Amino acid sequence: MNDAVSHLDPALVQRFADIVGDRYALHAPDDIAPYLIEPRGLWHGRSQLVLRPGSVEEVSRILRLATETRTPVVPQSGNTGLVGAQVPDASGRQVVLSLSRLNRIREIDVQSNTVTAEAGVILQTLQQAADGVDRLFPLSLGAQGSCQIGGNLSSNAGGTNVLAYGNARELCLGVEVVLPTGEVFDDLRKLKKDNTGYDLKNLFVGAEGTLGVITAAVLKLFPKPKGREVAFVGLPSAEAALALFGAAGARAGSALTAFELIGKRPYDFTLAHASGVVRPLEGDWPWYVLTEISSGRSAEDARALIEDILSAAFDAEIIGDAVIASSLAQSSAFWNFRELLPEAQKPEGASIKHDISVPISSIPAFIERAEKAVASVSPGARVVCFGHMGDGNLHYNISRPEGGDDHAFLDLYHAMNKAVHDVVRALDGSISAEHGIGQLKRDELIATAPPMAIDLMRRVKRAFDPAGIMNPGKVI
């Protein structure tokens, strides 16, 4: 991060402000402050100006002027990202471009099972709109009450339903993007089959605003399941969880819509610190699984299927205990327990977080090797492991030793990252499963990715953004 603070020319600031109008050009430090820090508090940037355009045309004019004047622009949606991609640097020269006013749902096409939504639409708002026409938009995240569709696409968000429905990239059929030149790439098509050349939309999905600004997208909808059943399961080991996943998948196929792995420590932290939660199981187990079965036929079908899976797993001595939610309220309580896991870690002091993926079959091996790697860096550090086992993505977080010093522990951030990520790479995994690269993992990506991959990404970046104005210092 550049610590040298400079200033934009006041006349240039006014030119930008004139595009959106003074009401939507934020200058006052108190007004700008919420846009300059991200949820973990790891990065705090500086900026003289936050622009809140209300139309694609205004976004186009902003980027055209930015390219003309070589002014860096940082796109920002709901500001819920966890790798610092949405935060400006410390120079004070970067303009923050908030997409929150582009918040219209332009169309819901029930017959095509699509929705066309602007970048500033809040994820939960889109879920509710789909529900209102008896459809499901399956992207589900802990931050869904504040994160926005543009950010979901720019970070290729994942969440708890990737197992059945895919991540944001797989849910996207078309995009509208404003390029750094101000040109508008309108590819808002509803086609599920299209082999006419390069798949350009996927260059922008997951690019974290480094190639252009996504202003709208066509997204897939799905029929709402007629039956859903949720179970909380206690298991003796990660190997048992893997065996249960295999058995459930063999019996349920695509009806297995969620499979979340939870270690005992995050489970205990949630019981200790989260408000209003109820212990899902009477006994304690080394590992837990929260799993969901969805049926397109009936509630009875979903119930019979989950009972069959759990009964067979008991008979095979794979699981030790399980409870199936007896009501919608209990089902919601189980999912609420899962969503509270990250927040419940905070009272335990400083933590070092990892968002990794490995082949599903390698999850038990990763857990065993990574625990040893953690101990080699910080004896007594507490592993807090949970995540989306069904797609190989674990949030492998490390809390400081009990009674330890927060600052001293955070000084180990890079050493701990290296130790854990070395295990990930040895198992042919990824150091960023769903949170993105941003500032947090940029240097590590450049240092460890195949040189040809970095070279190709830089060529793409230069082709789309020769002036280098789009979210500089992020990803590559």
JOGIZI-V377318 format. One record per residue. RES is the residue in one small letter. PHI is phi as a letter, one per 40 degrees, with the letter a starting at -180 (* if undefined). PSI is psi as a letter, one per 20 degrees, with the letter a starting at -180 (* if undefined). NEAR is the number of other C-alpha atoms within 8 Angstrom. Layout:
{{RES PHI PSI NEAR} {RES PHI PSI NEAR}}
This chain:
{{m * p 4} {n c o 7} {d c i 6} {a c o 6} {v c p 9} {s b r 7} {h b q 8} {l c q 9} {d c p 6} {p d h 6} {a c h 6} {l c g 8} {v d g 10} {q c h 8} {r c g 8} {f c g 11} {a c h 12} {d c h 8} {i c g 9} {v b i 14} {g g q 8} {d d h 8} {r c h 6} {y b j 10} {a b o 12} {l c p 11} {h b h 9} {a c p 6} {p d g 6} {d c h 6} {d c h 8} {i c h 14} {a d g 8} {p c h 7} {y c i 10} {l b i 12} {i b q 12} {e b r 16} {p d h 8} {r c i 6} {g g j 7} {l c h 7} {w b p 9} {h b o 12} {g c a 12} {r b q 12} {s a q 15} {q c i 12} {l a p 12} {v b p 14} {l b p 14} {r b m 12} {p c q 14} {g b j 8} {s a r 7} {v c h 9} {e c g 6} {e c h 11} {v c g 11} {s d g 14} {r c h 10} {i c g 11} {l c h 14} {r c g 11} {l c h 10} {a c g 13} {t c g 12} {e d h 7} {t b j 6} {r f l 9} {t c o 12} {p c q 13} {v b p 14} {v b o 15} {p c q 12} {q a p 12} {s b d 15} {g c i 11} {n f l 10} {t b j 9} {g c q 12} {l b j 9} {v b j 11} {g g j 12} {a c h 13} {q c j 12} {v b p 14} {p c r 15} {d c a 11} {a c j 13} {s c h 14} {g g i 14} {r c i 13} {q c p 15} {v c p 14} {v c p 14} {l b o 12} {s c p 12} {l c j 15} {s c h 12} {r c i 9} {l c m 13} {n b k 12} {r c q 8} {i c o 11} {r c h 8} {e a q 7} {i b o 10} {d b n 8} {v c h 8} {q c h 5} {s c i 6} {n f l 11} {t b q 13} {v b p 13} {t b o 13} {a b q 16} {e c r 15} {a c h 17} {g c j 16} {v c p 16} {i c p 14} {l d g 13} {q c h 9} {t c g 9} {l c g 12} {q d g 11} {q c h 8} {a c g 8} {a c g 13} {d c h 11} {g c i 7} {v b k 7} {d g k 8} {r b r 13} {l b p 11} {f b o 11} {p c i 9} {l c p 12} {s b p 9} {l b q 8} {g c h 7} {a c k 7} {q c i 11} {g c i 9} {s b h 10} {c c q 14} {q b q 15} {i c h 14} {g d g 15} {g c h 14} {n d g 11} {l c g 12} {s c h 14} {s b j 14} {n f l 14} {a d q 12} {g b e 13} {g g a 12} {t c i 12} {n b j 14} {v c h 12} {l d g 12} {a c h 10} {y b i 10} {g g r 11} {n c a 13} {a d h 13} {r d g 12} {e c i 8} {l c i 10} {c b p 11} {l b h 14} {g a q 12} {v b q 16} {e b p 13} {v b p 12} {v c p 17} {l c r 15} {p d h 15} {t c i 10} {g g i 12} {e c q 8} {v b p 9} {f c o 9} {d c o 7} {d b l 8} {l c m 12} {r b q 8} {k b j 9} {l c p 6} {k c i 5} {k b p 4} {d a o 5} {n b k 5} {t c m 4} {g g a 4} {y c q 5} {d c n 6} {l c h 6} {k d h 9} {n c i 8} {l c h 8} {f c h 13} {v c p 13} {g g i 12} {a c i 11} {e f k 16} {g g j 13} {t c i 12} {l b h 13} {g i a 13} {v b o 9} {i c p 14} {t b i 15} {a a r 13} {a a q 15} {v c p 15} {l b q 12} {k c q 11} {l b r 12} {f b q 9} {p c q 8} {k c p 9} {p c q 10} {k c i 10} {g a p 14} {r b p 12} {e b p 14} {v b p 12} {a b q 13} {f b p 15} {v b p 14} {g b p 15} {l b q 16} {p c i 11} {s a r 8} {a c h 10} {e c h 7} {a c h 11} {a c g 14} {l c g 12} {a c h 9} {l c g 11} {f c g 10} {g c g 8} {a c g 10} {a c g 11} {g c h 10} {a c h 7} {r c h 8} {a c h 10} {g f c 8} {s c i 7} {a c i 9} {l c o 15} {t b i 13} {a a q 15} {f a n 15} {e b p 13} {l c p 13} {i b p 13} {g c r 12} {k c h 11} {r c g 9} {p c h 14} {y c g 10} {d c h 8} {f d h 12} {t c g 14} {l c h 10} {a c h 7} {h b h 8} {a c q 11} {s c p 4} {g g j 4} {v c q 9} {v b p 6} {r d p 6} {p c h 7} {l b q 11} {e c g 5} {g c r 4} {d b q 7} {w b q 9} {p c h 10} {w a q 14} {y b q 14} {v b p 13} {l b o 16} {t b q 13} {e b p 12} {i b p 15} {s b p 13} {s b p 13} {g c i 9} {r c g 8} {s a r 10} {a c h 11} {e c h 7} {d c g 10} {a c g 14} {r c g 11} {a c h 8} {l c g 11} {i c h 11} {e c h 8} {d c g 8} {i c g 11} {l c h 9} {s c g 8} {a c h 8} {a c h 12} {f c g 10} {d c h 7} {a c j 6} {e f k 7} {i c g 13} {i b q 13} {g b h 10} {d a q 8} {a a q 11} {v b p 9} {i c p 8} {a d p 12} {s c i 6} {s a r 6} {l c h 7} {a c g 6} {q c h 9} {s d g 13} {s c h 8} {a c h 10} {f c g 13} {w c h 9} {n c h 8} {f d g 10} {r c g 8} {e c h 8} {l c i 10} {l d g 12} {p c g 7} {e c h 7} {a c i 14} {q c h 13} {k d g 9} {p c i 6} {e c j 9} {g g a 9} {a d q 11} {s b q 12} {i b p 11} {k b q 8} {h b p 11} {d b n 13} {i b r 14} {s b q 14} {v b r 14} {p d p 10} {i d h 10} {s c i 6} {s c j 9} {i d g 13} {p c h 10} {a c g 7} {f c g 12} {i d g 8} {e c g 8} {r c h 9} {a c h 11} {e c h 9} {k c h 8} {a c g 11} {v c g 14} {a c h 10} {s c h 7} {v c g 10} {s a n 8} {p d p 8} {g g i 8} {a c q 12} {r b o 8} {v c p 11} {v b n 11} {c b p 12} {f a r 12} {g i a 11} {h c m 14} {m c h 12} {g c h 11} {d b j 9} {g g j 11} {n b o 14} {l b p 13} {h c n 11} {y c n 13} {n b q 11} {i b o 11} {s c q 14} {r d q 15} {p d q 10} {e d p 7} {g g j 4} {g c r 8} {d c p 7} {d d g 9} {h c g 7} {a c h 8} {f c g 12} {l c h 10} {d c i 7} {l c j 9} {y d g 9} {h c g 7} {a c h 8} {m c g 11} {n d g 10} {k c g 8} {a c g 12} {v c g 11} {h c h 9} {d c h 8} {v c g 12} {v d g 15} {r c h 10} {a c h 7} {l b j 10} {d f l 8} {g b a 11} {s b q 10} {i c i 11} {s a o 11} {a c g 10} {e a i 11} {h c i 12} {g g a 11} {i b g 13} {g f c 13} {q c h 12} {l d g 8} {k b j 10} {r c g 12} {d c h 9} {e c h 7} {l d g 11} {i c h 10} {a c h 6} {t b i 6} {a c q 8} {p d p 6} {p d h 7} {m c h 6} {a c g 8} {i c g 11} {d c g 8} {l c g 8} {m c h 9} {r c h 9} {r c g 8} {v c g 8} {k d g 11} {r c h 10} {a c g 7} {f c h 10} {d b m 15} {p c h 7} {a c i 7} {g g k 9} {i c i 13} {m c o 13} {n f l 14} {p c q 10} {g g j 6} {k b q 12} {v g f 13} {i b * 10}}
